[in-house]
Amino acid sequence: MARAGSSRIRDAGLAPRGRALHDWAAARMGALRSAASSLGSRPLAGLTVAFCLQVTPETSVLVLEAMGLGARAVACAGNPHTTSDAIAAHLAASGATVHAWAGQGAREFAACARRAGPRIVGGTEETTTGVRRMRALFARHEARYPIIAVNDARTKATFDNAYGTGQSAVDALMRSCGLLVASRAAVVAGYGPVGRGVAARLGGLGAR
């Protein structure tokens, strides 16, 4: 772990590699870039936006678009096992404050999340697990600020769950098991948006 300005990352020298990864992702994320450009000139000026999420090429596009809208960006890992050290270095070099590196221990992970910002006025949550925990906090009157349940958005189920999770789940299965899916019998437990997406991807690859 090294310091780069106010950031704590693995290796600042990985920034050029991170920029290449970011640029590749940005070229394929036209919807996000179009949405950001439609918001006008620097509507987030004077605000700090903290991102606690997977530090990957795709999420770096989101962070830098927010910075382009005027926000000061602070990023920490939502999962220490998926952090790209190259992306963390690129974000730090681009002016974001980053507290993330691959393989963080539990204490480091929690400490970096706390550094993301002490004064929070609102938040968003995109996962089913997170939304359940969020609603439990509200039910106990323990929530300290409002939270938007992004997980409940129609586009989350229609696109992210059905296509994104559907494809990534099957891809992970094939890569981890060295598996040829075609002609195999597949059982999908659960048939919500994610289950339907997984079943569709398996069927498209020739599974029964």
Order of alpha helices (4+ residues) and beta strands (2+ residues): beta-beta-alpha-alpha-beta-alpha-beta-alpha-beta-alpha-beta-alpha-beta-alpha-alpha
